[in-house]
């Protein structure tokens, strides 16, 4: 099957599959994270995990399981599209940097090298550049999906203003707020791309070091590289590298995610939130800690979910 798909097609298929599977597993934590992030504008300073969980369990119009999985369709759709686009763009940008700014192995033509062999010759700055460009490209395309996702998942079905479906949400959003509302929160989203850029730079740099160590243990690096995918990460290595990279990247850029969620919420429209105004109000009301509300839940969600994503991604890419 390896001859049927190009490296770019493998990246896209692997990304779509990984994004779908991960979302199915961690959706409830994603919903809790969004609702926690929106509590920073609540007048009740004691609002937190207990309030969110209680509201999910005691939902009057919806079974708790249905309430916990509210917005699953838009979340699966968004993550599958986003991961597919991201990995596709990432492969394209890495190949561009490799073909134009690196010296390939003299004994092997570029077309014969596997993606891992090409990646091994990129620098951390190249990883950072490729992931940042991929993130910005993906964000510009998928931002409307995340606006709808935030609106749907942030409100209970009991709320009279809540969207009943993706179609209902899109219709109401365009009718009441106009087409420009589909790009609410775009600026913090673009800045939030730094999280993905830092993650992929760290992940690929660590991956490169581990693979290089494995190659050194063999008699000939050139011989191993020519075998394409003969050297790869095992599951434990993927999980270890992913966990370290994700904890570092999420912790450094989390405030951008919180700001984006709030600017895409119903409250942003009802109270006419603007970026700088919201940041100023949040800081005066909650201080620095307010920008990190829901971080623990986000780490509990993102670290395992990213491990699932990348184990699936690496596995599919290897076997396609």
C-alpha positions, 0 to 999 in steps of 0.5 A: 500500500506504501506505493499508492499514497504520496508522503503528503497524502499519508500525512493528511490521512494519518492526521484525519484519523488521529484527529477523529479518534482523539476527539471521540475519546476526550470530548467531555474534557474539552467541553469542561475546559471551555466552560471553565475558561468562560467562568473567568467573566462570572460574577461568582468567584467560587465558580469552578469544577464543582459548578460545571460538573453539577450542571452537567449531571443535573441537566433537566432537558438532556441526559447527562451523557448527552450533555457531556457529549454536546457538540461532539459532531462539530468537534469531530468535524473540526479536529479531523479537518484541522489535523488533516490540514495541519499535517498536510501543511506541515509536511509541505512546509518542511519539504520546502525548507528541506529542498531549499535550505538544506544539503541532502546526503550526497549518496542519495537523491532527495526523492529516495529519502523517507520523510523521517530522513528528510526531517533529520536534516532540519534544524529546530528553527526550521521545525518552528518555522514550518509549524508556525506557518502550518498553524497560521494557515490552518487557523485562517481556514478553520476559525469559523468551525471553532466559533460554532464549536465554542458557542455550542459546547459552552451552553447547555441545551437548557439555555434558550439561546443555545444552538440546537445544531450546526445548521441552526447555529450557523444560521443564527450567527450569520443572521444576528452578527454577520459573516465577520463573526465567523472570525471572532477570536482570530487574533488570539488564535493566530498568537496561540499558534505559538503553542503548536509551533513550540510543541512541534519544534520540541517534539521533532527536535526530541524525535530527531535526537532519539532517532539519531541515537538509534542510528548511531548504534548501527554500523552505518547511518547511510545504510539505515537511512536508505532503508527508509522507515527501518528506524522509527519510534516505539510507543513508549518513546512517542508517549514520552516525547509527546508528554514532555513537549505538550506540557511545555507548549501548553503551559507557555501559551495557555492564556491565548486559548482562554482569551480566544474562547471568551472572544468567541462566546455568546458573552463576547457578543452580548457585552461587546468584548474587544481584545484589549478591553477584555484582557484589561478587565480580566486582569483587574478582576482576576489578576494573572491567575485568571489567565490560567483558569482551567489549565489543569483540566486542559493539561489532563485533556491535552497530554493524553489526547496528544499522545493518542493523536501522535501514536495513531498518526505515527502508526498510520503513517508507518503502515500506509 
